[in-house]
């Protein structure tokens, strides 16, 4: 049990003293970049899915 407590204490000490945190302004900018990229990527996937759905629908209609 003592090993677990020491591990948790050491982890918090590492977070306080040795980890460099990203400045808030940079973090906000990067968050916006990730959000915009995610929206663009989702739109591309949606367009590809819509297009391929139509293509497969036409293909399977031709097989009938």
ZILIN-V739569 format. One record per backbone hydrogen bond with DSSP energy under -1.0 kcal/mol. CO is the residue of the C=O (numbers start at 0). NH is the residue of the N-H. Records with the same first field share a line. If there is no record, write none. Layout:
CO=NH ; NH
//
This chain:
0=4
1=5
2=6
3=7
4=8
5=9
6=10
7=11
8=12
9=13
10=14
11=15
12=16
13=17 ; 18
22=26
23=27
24=28
25=29
26=30
27=31
28=32
29=33
30=34
31=35
32=36
33=37
34=38
35=39
36=40
37=41
38=42
39=43
40=44
41=45
42=46
43=47
44=48
45=49
46=50
47=51
48=52
49=53
50=54
51=55
52=56
53=57
54=58
55=59
56=60
57=61
58=62
//
